[in-house]
Each structure stands twice: as structure tokens, then as C-alpha cells.
Amino acid sequence: MADPMRIADLPTPSLILDRRVLDANLTRMRDRAAGLGVTLRPHLKTAKSDRVARLAHAGESGPITVSTLAEAAYFLDRGFADMTYAVGVTPDKLPALAALTARGASLGLITDDPEAARAIGVRGAELGVVFPVHVEVDSGSGRGGLAPDDPALVEIGRIVDGAPGASLRGVLTHAGMSYQCDGPAAIRAVAERERADAVAAAEALRAAGLPCPVVSVGSTPTATFAERLDGVTEMRPGVYMFMDLFQAGIGVCGEDDIAVSVVASVVGHKPAANRLLIDAGALALSQDSSLAGYGRIAAAGDLQVASVHQEHGFVEGASPLPFDRYPVGARVRVLPNHACMTAAMYDRYYVVDGGDEVVDEWDRCRGW
Amino acid sequence: MADPMRIADLPTPSLILDRRVLDANLTRMRDRAAGLGVTLRPHLKTAKSDRVARLAHAGESGPITVSTLAEAAYFLDRGFADMTYAVGVTPDKLPALAALTARGASLGLITDDPEAARAIGVRGAELGVVFPVHVEVDSGSGRGGLAPDDPALVEIGRIVDGAPGASLRGVLTHAGMSYQCDGPAAIRAVAERERADAVAAAEALRAAGLPCPVVSVGSTPTATFAERLDGVTEMRPGVYMFMDLFQAGIGVCGEDDIAVSVVASVVGHKPAANRLLIDAGALALSQDSSLAGYGRIAAAGDLQVASVHQEHGFVEGASPLPFDRYPVGARVRVLPNHACMTAAMYDRYYVVDGGDEVVDEWDRCRGW
């Protein structure tokens, strides 16, 4: 029998996913959703993996959220039919979405634009499908969506409800501003705003005689700390699966809850600058700069990737650095600032199960 | 006959490469190298495309530089045998490099570490190959490399020259600090420092009785503005092929010289925030933050992508924004801050030739 493959045998840089940490994160969020009485429709924009999606639903298929047409096609091919495509749709994407629908997907769309809503209804009919549509609500993030009291909300509801190629599924919001919070109390307040705005938007549709079966909210911080979700029917967190230094920084998790890391090799010493060079740089770690630096070295005190070139990372943070512990060729594990960005640089996960043995290899979807 | 495909027909986001601009950039750098009397060994870390590499050599194969093992394998498979792998090598990568060498690659390595040099010599012999090795010189960038007067330089030269599995090819440096320059005069000074340090390192090896046939320098700014390269044998610029807003910002090119852009769709209007939302965000544009914002909208005055989420970009920059000109579904072209980072997010180029007709599709190498 061949020796088992270990992290030390992998090419560097590679992306490591610890299934044990992943399972704990997935279980915790499933329990949250059940406790709050809502459906969990996890956002797969972070993991982009059917293996992870299935584990998120305790081994079954289930409702999911996607951010690209490539993800929609990938997950449909792997048995996930109930999807919400949670990026404002443009008319040119409708033929591809209709083709996926014709192949069996129930593909919910979102829009905050009356013209786009009209196009969905007309093109849906021309393409021979009925697109389920959510009106996108802005609950304070300032990204997509309409304020719950914006008259355009009901206008879009009426356009969709009256169109032969569309059906009104409900309202959807994303409390992106939860990422600017500092700690649970602030996140709880944002979660309540997200809930209240989504429910108010749903009530506005219903008051106009329109159906609104789905009231969808979601972000990992608000899903983690919401105290109640009365009136909400589903939530769509995503990064909770992997967690990252950003989530740890705002109090959503601890560093031990981070399931993904990049294994890199030391490729040089710069004692005069008190730096180690590693072969994970801007491409291997991403350039996410939501935190100082580009990732922390796991189990190494304050060592972090202080700056990056395309294929080089500069490790700094102790004076002097323990160069003897990290000769050229030594390996380090880098915890990501933002798991969505770092994971996106890779085409596969090397899966471990709490240790350093590579027990599996899972593919990922990329592109658009 | 089918209608020709146009940029307006592409899925968004997509990466566009304008062959006409590319050709002009490639010709200019070939002429520079010829005028300076050095070999052009272009760095393919930006383009990662054999089609571009061949055009860089006026339609032929030729010497190139690569930054990953994946690039080395990709280019070898496509007829490029003479490569320099310009990232400090670690011992664990030697078996894969030896396998490429056994398949016909002449794969030059770099190191600035005596222990790594010893490992190359020993492992090369064990693996049945002779690795050509450059000693990496630090000409001021503070990344990899030794100062030209560092005794370790000659020590490494001796280790390599005396090893059965390695041969001393020369010295190599990269004036990364040229990216911090403001304008041609400052870049010229950096180019002279790069040249002088590389030549001094070569002379140090020769004074110790060691061979040093190759003296390699390179960065797009220094290659563009160097006044003389006496004593240098080759240069390795990379981003010159595509150029970008960063190069334009330091005076290396104009915005009209930028050959790559991302085509994106308007997916929403936020008049209260005076913002357009587009479907190109952190993944489609990269998060390179070497400049303010994440890219400029081509032919649109001061409009730029001011901030990004994973799949959304927020366009700002005029007050008020011309919303009527950009309805939901309208398309924009985003010029990249840093072409290497933006191009790395895609698996292909949609090639145009000065217009909006898509005349070809070229693949790209990804990963490590």
C-alpha cells in the first residue's frame, strides 16, 4: 500500500480544507437556522464545491444560492436544482438562465430595476420559461436593492406578477454592512435591521395584493447573531463554511474555526530586512486588504504576510524572525483574510481531517 | 455565414485583449532590446499565453521567463524549451523541474541560498539532469537576491560550479523598486542601478574564476527607459505586453497603450448614492489596490470602479453620474490597475483587433 499523502508532499502553494473544522461550522449554522425557524439556503460563492454544498445540507442536496452562471451550471450538473442567483440580473443573461431552467433548474432571480423586471417577464415568455423573481431590498448595505418604502418595490412586484414569463417569489436582502461591525452587539442590531427591512418590504407587496412567499436575508455575521427572524423564511450565509481572519476580527468566530489555509514554502531569507520570503503571493493569497497584511501564519505567534508580489509573500512580525525554524524549503500554513477571495485562486481543495494527511481532493467551480 | 461575434455578445464579465495594441507594445520592446544589444527573454507571468509569447518573438518560439511550474509545463508543451524559472527554487520542486528538463526543457533556476544551491547540485545529479543556475542579485528591490558584494554570492557560484547536477549560468536581478518611481528620470536611475549591480555581481563571480555567461535584468519600467545595458546580456520585462493603469501612472505608457480590459454589464443604479453597479467586482477585476479604486471605465472621463464586492463593482466619479447613458444591461470596459492580477482571474482572452469584433479566443495558463 502506498504511503498516505501528507500536506508536506503537496506542491506549493496549495489550498487546504480541513473537513473537521468545516463540519463543525456547517453543523453550527444548520442548528442556527433550525433554531430560528428558517430554511438554510447557503451561498456557495465561497466554497464553489458540490461536496461542500452537500455537507452543508447534512449529506443531501438542498436549496442553495449562487453568484455566477458558471456556479449555476456547475451545481445543476451535480444535483442541485433549487438555486437563487443572487446578483441583479441583466437581460443578456436571460437566455443562458432559461437554458438552465429548461434543464430542470428552479432558478430564482433578483432585480431592483423596473426595466429589467419587464425584460425578465417578456424574455421569459419568449424563451418558454417562467422565472421566479425576488425584488431586491436594500437593508442598509448600499449595494443593490430598494428601500422597503420605495414605490418602485411595488411597481416591480406588479410588473413581475403580471408577466407571463415571470412569477413573484418574494423579497431578498443582504446586510453587507454587518462586515463593518465590531462585535456581536453591533451585528445583532444590523441583523434586526435586515430582518425588519425585509419583512417591511414583504408587507408592502402583500398590502398591494401581491404574493410574497419568500422573505430571504443573509450574511454570515447576521446569521450567526440574529436573535429572532420572525417573518423571515430563509437565510443565505456563505463564508461561515470556511470562516477567515476577517470574520474572526469582527467576533464571528475564533481562529480555530478557520477551515481553509494555503500551504506555502519558504523560498528565501532576508535577514537584513528581517523577512522571510514564501512562494505564496498576490495570486496565491489574493490581494484582499480588508485587514492589515495578506494573511497570518498559523501556529506562529504574530507572523504574518506583510506584503505580496505576484508569486512572493514577505513574512514579518517577530524581531528577530526565527529563521532557523524556517529554512529554505520549510512549509508554513497561511490563514486567509477573506476566504472567498483566497479560495477563488484555486481549482481544487486538498482535504484533511484534523491532521496532516490528505484524505481527499475536491474540485471547485471558477469563472463566470 | 454567421454574423461575426462582437464584444456586445460576450458573457460578462469577460477579458478582452486588443491584438493591435498588443502588437505595438511587443514591437516597441523588441526594438528596445535590439537597440540596447541584449536578448529579450520576456516574462510570461502576465500573459500566460503561448499565442502572446510567440507574438512577442515576432511569430517564432524564443527564450522566455516563467513564474510557476504550471507555466513551465504549459509553455514546454507549446514549443518553448528555453525558460528561466525566476522564483527562488525550493528543493521539493526539483523533481518536477527535472521531469520537465528530461522532456526537453532548458530550465534555468535561480537561488540566493547556499543550502538550496547545494540541494540543486545534489538532487540534479540524483535526478539525472544538470540544472542551469543563476545566482539571484538584489539590485535594491529588497525581494529576493544577494547584494553584489555579499560573499555568499561567490560561495553559491562555487557550490553550483562544482556540483555534478548544476551548471553556473550567471546572475539575475529584478529592479522591482522601479514600480515606486515617478516618471522617466527616476526610472532611468533605477535602471542604471539594476544594470550596475548585475554587472558587479557578474564581475565578482568572474574575479573568483567562475563562469558567468548570462547577466539578466528586467522590469518593464527599466526596460523601457534604460539608457544603456553595457555588460548585460538579456532583459525580462513582462507587463509591457499589456500595460495597465499603474504603468501609465508612472509614465511608462499612455492609457491608449493598455491592451487588456474587462467588459462588464451595468446591473443596477443607485441614484441616491450616485453609483452604478456593474457585474465585475473583486474576482473579475482583482483587488489590486496599487492605485485608488479598482480600474477606470474606458472612454468615460473620470468614471472609475471606486469599490468592489465579490461580484459587484461600484462605479463613481461624475456628479451626477450619466445614468441615462448606462441603463441596466449597458456595457462598460474597465481598464485594469495591474494587468497581471486582473488577467489571472480568467481562463481565456477574447481577442479583438482594434474594433469590437471578436476575432479569436486564446487560452491562458493558471495555477501552480
Chai-1 contact restraints between the chains, C-beta under 6 A:
chainA,res_idxA,chainB,res_idxB,connection_type,confidence,min_distance_angstrom,max_distance_angstrom,comment,restraint_id
A,P13,B,W368,contact,1.0,0.0,6.0,A-B,restraint_1
A,K45,B,Q310,contact,1.0,0.0,6.0,A-B,restraint_2
A,S67,B,E311,contact,1.0,0.0,6.0,A-B,restraint_3
A,V87,B,E311,contact,1.0,0.0,6.0,A-B,restraint_4
A,G88,B,V267,contact,1.0,0.0,6.0,A-B,restraint_5
A,G88,B,G268,contact,1.0,0.0,6.0,A-B,restraint_6
A,T90,B,S265,contact,1.0,0.0,6.0,A-B,restraint_7
A,T90,B,V267,contact,1.0,0.0,6.0,A-B,restraint_8
A,T90,B,G329,contact,1.0,0.0,6.0,A-B,restraint_9
A,P91,B,G329,contact,1.0,0.0,6.0,A-B,restraint_10
A,D112,B,G268,contact,1.0,0.0,6.0,A-B,restraint_11
A,D113,B,V328,contact,1.0,0.0,6.0,A-B,restraint_12
A,E115,B,V328,contact,1.0,0.0,6.0,A-B,restraint_13
A,A116,B,V328,contact,1.0,0.0,6.0,A-B,restraint_14
A,G142,B,A273,contact,1.0,0.0,6.0,A-B,restraint_15
A,R143,B,H312,contact,1.0,0.0,6.0,A-B,restraint_16
A,G144,B,G268,contact,1.0,0.0,6.0,A-B,restraint_17
A,S265,B,T90,contact,1.0,0.0,6.0,A-B,restraint_18
A,V267,B,G88,contact,1.0,0.0,6.0,A-B,restraint_19
A,V267,B,T90,contact,1.0,0.0,6.0,A-B,restraint_20
A,G268,B,G88,contact,1.0,0.0,6.0,A-B,restraint_21
A,G268,B,D112,contact,1.0,0.0,6.0,A-B,restraint_22
A,G268,B,G144,contact,1.0,0.0,6.0,A-B,restraint_23
A,A273,B,G142,contact,1.0,0.0,6.0,A-B,restraint_24
A,L283,B,A344,contact,1.0,0.0,6.0,A-B,restraint_25
A,Q287,B,Q287,contact,1.0,0.0,6.0,A-B,restraint_26
A,Q287,B,D288,contact,1.0,0.0,6.0,A-B,restraint_27
A,D288,B,Q287,contact,1.0,0.0,6.0,A-B,restraint_28
A,S289,B,S289,contact,1.0,0.0,6.0,A-B,restraint_29
A,Q310,B,K45,contact,1.0,0.0,6.0,A-B,restraint_30
A,Q310,B,C340,contact,1.0,0.0,6.0,A-B,restraint_31
A,E311,B,S67,contact,1.0,0.0,6.0,A-B,restraint_32
A,E311,B,V87,contact,1.0,0.0,6.0,A-B,restraint_33
A,H312,B,R143,contact,1.0,0.0,6.0,A-B,restraint_34
A,V328,B,D113,contact,1.0,0.0,6.0,A-B,restraint_35
A,V328,B,E115,contact,1.0,0.0,6.0,A-B,restraint_36
A,V328,B,A116,contact,1.0,0.0,6.0,A-B,restraint_37
A,G329,B,T90,contact,1.0,0.0,6.0,A-B,restraint_38
A,G329,B,P91,contact,1.0,0.0,6.0,A-B,restraint_39
A,C340,B,Q310,contact,1.0,0.0,6.0,A-B,restraint_40
A,A344,B,L283,contact,1.0,0.0,6.0,A-B,restraint_41
A,D347,B,G367,contact,1.0,0.0,6.0,A-B,restraint_42
A,G367,B,D347,contact,1.0,0.0,6.0,A-B,restraint_43
A,W368,B,P13,contact,1.0,0.0,6.0,A-B,restraint_44
